[in-house]
Amino acid sequence: MLKYTLQRIVLMFFTLFIITLMCFVLVRMLPPVELPIEDPHAVVIAQRREAMGYNKPYLVQFGIFLKDVFTRFDWGISDKLYFGQPVADIFLEKLPATCIVNFYSIILSIPIGIMLGIFAALKKNTWIDHAISTLTMIVISVPSFVYAFLIQYFLSFKLGWFPFLMKAGTDYFSPEMFVSMLPAVLSLSFGVIAGFTRTTRAELTEVLTSEFMLLARTKGLTRGQATVRHALKNCMVVVVPAIFGEFIGIMGGSLIIEKIFSVPGVGSLYINSINGRDYAMFMLLTVFYTVIGLLASIIVDISYGFIDPRIRMGSKK
Amino acid sequence: MKNSKRIFSVLIAFIMVLSVVLLASCNGKQGTETTSSGTTETTAGTKDTTDAETTEAVTTSIEVTPFPAGTYTYKDAVGTLATNWNPHTYQTNDDAYPAGFLRVGLYDFIFNDELHPVEGKDPYAGYKIIPEMAASFPVDVTEQVKASNPEYNIPAEATSGYAYTIDLNPNAVWENGEKINADTYVYSMKRLLDPELLNYRAQDYIIGSLQIANGAEYYYQGTTAYMPIGVTTSEYLAAGGKVEDLYIDVVNFWGVDDSYVDANGNVSPQYVSVTDETVYGESVDDAFSGADLYDVYFGPGAAYEAYSPDYVYYAVVYPAGVSFDVVGIKKTGEYQIMLVFAKSLAGFNLLYNLSSNWIVNQTLYEANLSKVGDTDAWASTYNTSVETTLSYGPYKLVSYQKDKSMRFEKNDKWYGYTDGQHVYVDPTDGKTYEFYQTTAIDCQVVSETGTRKLMFLKGELMTYGLQSDDVAEYRNSEYCYVSPSETIFFFIFNGYEEQLAKREANEGFDTTKYDLQTMALKSFRKAIAVTYDKEALCQALFPDCSPGFGIIGDMYIYDPDTGAKYRDTDVAKQALCEFYSVDVSKFDSLDDAVDSITGYDPVTAKKYFNEAFTEALEKGYITDTDKDGKSDQTLRIEYCCSSEVNERMQQRIDLLNEKVNEVAAGTPFEGKIEYYPSAPYGTDWSTKIRQGLSDVVLGGWSGSALDPFGLTDLYVNPERSYDGAWFEAGKVNVTMTLPIDGKDTEITMNLKAWSDALNGTASKDSKGDTYNFGEGQVDIQVRLAILAKIEATVLQTYDYIPCIQDGSLFLLTQQAYYVIEEYNPILGRGGIAYLKYNYNDEDWAAYVASQADGKLSY
């Protein structure tokens, strides 16, 4: 297991290097942002690009990039979106808001989702199950920004329970901030709740019809005991890795929800950096999200082995 | 397995702890949101003092009415928040947002009123320029400087306009109390033009209308700079320019990248000499050489010569070793600077150009400057956060969170609150008030317009820009304001007879049923010109716009000194009357005649439709085989669409059809005119119109609000005008009698030459005499007469049917109102300086809460 884990980590770094190199070269191969015709400032922009080394060979530029990252943890200066400012500082400033909002959303969603899933599975083929399943499908089908607008209209505008936007400031754990985050948290939660409900219901339904459940009941366990001690444990083989995945995904942010509720997070940074061809910002985000994706993949894979002893990672047997 | 489980458990625990630590540490980063409670307290503490001082200072001369006590917060929303408001490096309009609160120019504009009168102008009908960071108006010292400082190269014949001394306002200080003196201005200019820093805004002071003497030499020293020639190559060469100095920007024109190499593998430079015959890109499809591009595209008479101002550059080699000592800014006293310009600048333009400012705080600027990695570039974080910002304007930044919000509060160190100059007389009550009742400005990012509307209706925003869906509901609200813009939109009609004939000759076109050529007849187009009621059209299709009747809009000012508008002149009014066939003699005055124009005259339209029918029959464009007096063919007019037809576009086309058929009823074209949508042409739409391949589109032009004369080129230059393929302005002779050197002179020139002469290019008339009617060359009335004549001539082609004057509508909160309702092209409605409040914040909250559902009604 340890050997397998180490192998995966080495492979992760190798993959990360390849992806980083490819992205760096491909992005730099894009034609430069057109200089505004008739704008006298175009002369300055052209000179600045030259000074920034944009006209050097790609591999030389990549070497400079790696050297700066490893020797000074310098990811570069934003040349477009946040002109002249270090991209790492900007990213770190914006990351907490995204993490907090998504964290609250998951904390709220997972127990509700799992409980609804369990309830639906236990009441399989009853009106309760049908109602939960139908609602789940509807919620999954409707994009989260629709809930966002509905929440904003009814809870903020009509009822006045919440502010329209997330509060300004970095007092993320203050009661005012928590209340101001709730519309965004609720908007994000519907989809996650539905996802966990569906997964849990599907897994538990299957497990509940297994032969070992029949055995458990015949040896005298009550339905509740059998479900908690045997069925739930087995269905968690699928649910728990999904929880890990969600937790790691909290740093990804949501472009639309962050825009609607003015969450000062990283949700729109990636897209903006691509549209604005802000190379330094793009590379930092590419590396960050690649690391997150690769880590999530490793943790989810490895977690299977711990949750279900029958699964042997890397075993040749 | 047990060990592995333990390791995994520890790993998970470690990740979770790490996550919490990361979150906590990020949360603790005060740089993210930088509200300084200390600053707030200071502001609150000093406010009373400021008010008291203000009252005391002002009451010595005039009685100032104090505002009711309380806080007045201006709650604003933007789509994108400023990220860098450094005056040396900011690039976008979003980044310019804080400038109006934090900075003040040497001179500024205010409305004229009883305290700031302008001769011949009613209060609030114009504006006045006042010294702000300057203590007085500039003093021209050109003669002295020319004699004493030859390094500035002031032309020998110049007697004024090149050098000025400016006394600085000694009361101006940074928000921390640090003084702003001549050293500040000199240091800031030195940093702005620093050749190593490559500051984006340096260009504003070395090219264009304000050029600091030797600024370009200092900034570009040791380099070769490429400057756009700004005119066509013919004009450049005619003015004595040399071909060998010209270069083509092949990156922007030819799309050149690293794959374009010569036979030796050298990558093409961005600027290639027009005499360079080296071929780049033989391995790709579109190889080129500079010499070829020049011959084929940009040389005199070549296909794209009209675009040469954009793509052809001249090279300037700047020697190294230029000292800042020779740059045209000097300290001539503790509070006095001398500015020397490379080209003359005087009057309104001088003050206008000095209404922005370049100063930075030296200590803070130096502390935030650093090199970018191992490159030669520099980066500055000056003016990117609260800590890196110092104000010298009416407000100071007290809180900033990237992409979220910024808050400004009154800067109690601003001289304007105590100097007694920043006051106005409210035209509604006749009392005198200070500028800036607003005590704080809260600006938030609100991306969604739907959210903005809800927030506005809850009293959480001061303004809401109406969307098309809102206009019907709020257009007549007493809180609804119109902000007109310069752009005039007009219907461009296809008059390209040859192309229309070709299209009719195409296989599949049934000439027994349909017709195209009639639309090229002037009589038909004259009928169309008076078919549509512009006001009704606006209300139905463009409710946030106003009717447009000429090709030059209502907002253009021809005399910046007085704010006089072109559209208000008699010659401009006369041009409209001629176009709309209005008989001025039937009205009491020219103003009444112009006011009668609606663009809708069904009687005249019917007359012209009948004329068009006769003419079209004679020319064989249409037939009337059954002799019923009606065209056998339906005239089909393709409406040029850039994208798929949506509901609004269909509504526009339907309305055009409905109205034209209403007017054509009872004429030979009754039910015989049909607009239909084209296929989506994307960005090719303008080419389709210019080539006569599509027939009508709603297009528009706009230009500098202070230069209506510059617009003429858009209509007479065949490379820019929409009708250049069938309207040759270079062959349309126009004769005018103008007072030249004190006597009336009859001058005949083609329309293009008139336009060139009007815009400063010497042009020859039919007798071979040369005339230049550019700015400062002749009396303004002469220029206006020429402009009106060109407008009338272009209008009478009937290629352009003016339709709407662009604008926008917005709602202003019930919490506040503008002192002046009338929109001024330069000052707007005065902004926050002239905003007055009906409620302070506390009363406003109570008022909103008292409304049904807490929703305000507008």
Chai-1 contact restraints between the chains, C-beta under 6 A:
chainA,res_idxA,chainB,res_idxB,connection_type,confidence,min_distance_angstrom,max_distance_angstrom,comment,restraint_id
A,M1,B,S4,contact,1.0,0.0,6.0,A-B,restraint_1
A,P31,B,D257,contact,1.0,0.0,6.0,A-B,restraint_2
A,I37,B,D310,contact,1.0,0.0,6.0,A-B,restraint_3
A,E38,B,D310,contact,1.0,0.0,6.0,A-B,restraint_4
A,P40,B,Q203,contact,1.0,0.0,6.0,A-B,restraint_5
A,P40,B,I207,contact,1.0,0.0,6.0,A-B,restraint_6
A,H41,B,Y200,contact,1.0,0.0,6.0,A-B,restraint_7
A,H41,B,Q203,contact,1.0,0.0,6.0,A-B,restraint_8
A,V44,B,L198,contact,1.0,0.0,6.0,A-B,restraint_9
A,V44,B,Y200,contact,1.0,0.0,6.0,A-B,restraint_10
A,Q47,B,L198,contact,1.0,0.0,6.0,A-B,restraint_11
A,R48,B,L198,contact,1.0,0.0,6.0,A-B,restraint_12
A,A51,B,T375,contact,1.0,0.0,6.0,A-B,restraint_13
A,A51,B,D376,contact,1.0,0.0,6.0,A-B,restraint_14
A,A51,B,A377,contact,1.0,0.0,6.0,A-B,restraint_15
A,M52,B,T375,contact,1.0,0.0,6.0,A-B,restraint_16
A,M52,B,A377,contact,1.0,0.0,6.0,A-B,restraint_17
A,G53,B,T375,contact,1.0,0.0,6.0,A-B,restraint_18
A,D68,B,G373,contact,1.0,0.0,6.0,A-B,restraint_19
A,D74,B,G373,contact,1.0,0.0,6.0,A-B,restraint_20
A,I77,B,V372,contact,1.0,0.0,6.0,A-B,restraint_21
A,I77,B,A379,contact,1.0,0.0,6.0,A-B,restraint_22
A,Y82,B,T83,contact,1.0,0.0,6.0,A-B,restraint_23
A,F83,B,N84,contact,1.0,0.0,6.0,A-B,restraint_24
A,G84,B,A379,contact,1.0,0.0,6.0,A-B,restraint_25
A,G84,B,S380,contact,1.0,0.0,6.0,A-B,restraint_26
A,Q85,B,T381,contact,1.0,0.0,6.0,A-B,restraint_27
A,Q85,B,T384,contact,1.0,0.0,6.0,A-B,restraint_28
A,E93,B,T32,contact,1.0,0.0,6.0,A-B,restraint_29
A,E93,B,K402,contact,1.0,0.0,6.0,A-B,restraint_30
A,L95,B,C26,contact,1.0,0.0,6.0,A-B,restraint_31
A,P96,B,L23,contact,1.0,0.0,6.0,A-B,restraint_32
A,P96,B,C26,contact,1.0,0.0,6.0,A-B,restraint_33
A,P96,B,N27,contact,1.0,0.0,6.0,A-B,restraint_34
A,C99,B,L23,contact,1.0,0.0,6.0,A-B,restraint_35
A,F157,B,L454,contact,1.0,0.0,6.0,A-B,restraint_36
A,G160,B,G854,contact,1.0,0.0,6.0,A-B,restraint_37
A,F164,B,T451,contact,1.0,0.0,6.0,A-B,restraint_38
A,F164,B,M455,contact,1.0,0.0,6.0,A-B,restraint_39
A,A168,B,Q401,contact,1.0,0.0,6.0,A-B,restraint_40
A,A168,B,K404,contact,1.0,0.0,6.0,A-B,restraint_41
A,A168,B,S405,contact,1.0,0.0,6.0,A-B,restraint_42
A,G169,B,E33,contact,1.0,0.0,6.0,A-B,restraint_43
A,T170,B,N27,contact,1.0,0.0,6.0,A-B,restraint_44
A,T170,B,T32,contact,1.0,0.0,6.0,A-B,restraint_45
A,T170,B,E33,contact,1.0,0.0,6.0,A-B,restraint_46
A,Y172,B,N27,contact,1.0,0.0,6.0,A-B,restraint_47
A,K259,B,S447,contact,1.0,0.0,6.0,A-B,restraint_48
A,I260,B,E448,contact,1.0,0.0,6.0,A-B,restraint_49
A,S262,B,V445,contact,1.0,0.0,6.0,A-B,restraint_50
A,P264,B,Q401,contact,1.0,0.0,6.0,A-B,restraint_51
A,P264,B,D403,contact,1.0,0.0,6.0,A-B,restraint_52
A,P264,B,K404,contact,1.0,0.0,6.0,A-B,restraint_53
A,F306,B,K5,contact,1.0,0.0,6.0,A-B,restraint_54
A,F306,B,F8,contact,1.0,0.0,6.0,A-B,restraint_55
